[in-house]
Amino acid sequence: MDNGGEYTSAEFSAYLRECKIRRQLTCPRTPQQNGIAERKNRHLAETCRSMLHAKNVPGRFWAECMRTAAHVINRLPQPKLGFISPYQVLWKIKPTVSHFRVFGCVCYVFVPDHPRSKFDKKAIRYIFVGYDSERKGWRCCDPTTGRCYTSRNVVFDEASSWWSSQEVILPDSEEIEIKLQEKLEEQVQEEEKTVSEQEESGQPSTESTSEEQQLQKSPEPWRTGVHYQTPEEDRPSQLEDIGTQLRRSSRQRKPNPKYANAALAEEEETPKEPVSYEEEVTSKEWRNTMDGEIQVLKQNQNRRANSQHINQRTKHRKEEFRKQLGMLSRATLRES
């Protein structure tokens, strides 16, 4: 044993006297005298470290992680024991590992009926922190409150973690404002330089775009949630907005030579449409077409008149036929 307080306390010394156990301590600062225990401590510490960093678990959970590491190592096969676990050597029973879960993963614990109301959550989100030695259940902890619960109705999400692996440091708002002010000053200086160069060269200065006007008018454009509205008089019209936004190419468009013959044929074949009634009357082609349409209309009218006359004749014949049927039916009734 080393010279730790748990081994040199009065209570532990009294227990050793009652059990008639002889205690032998190591020299100060010489862990080599207790190599077997120190090697096992190193094994547990390395396992615990890997389990903590695998799910980015904070260091305050080291005790639960060390306990879980000892629980797992005691149930794993060891080469020095002939690939048999220490648990099997001690209890002569092969251990079950079906209850093993990833330490630090997110889990959802079922809430029974009596501690919750009808509209409360049926499951609460916790993290898995180990196994209970006295109950057949998993130990789950709430990181916000630090309370641990033991339950057997747990659903595990072993691929997820409560804590993120990336440490995101957000810059202060003052630094952002200073940087944005510097950028705005640089833009203003560049605009002044371009205007001065244009004045020296004699070219007319182009009008500033809508975005630049808004930046100049808005006192603090970097503040989110504050939108500066320009008055209706200063706002550009819809045509000006379209003119500033759209950019058309200045190149001259040439017709495709493949379709040049087709265009010429269409121009030759298609006659020009007359503008007034006088032009229509004087042109023979349009006069012939008008005469043809008038003839078609007359034919349609004659057909409609004939169809009406035929319908009237059929109605008259149907009525006569019905009367004859009525006379026959009455005569048959009298004879009977």
Disulfide bonds with the S-S distance in Angstrom:
none
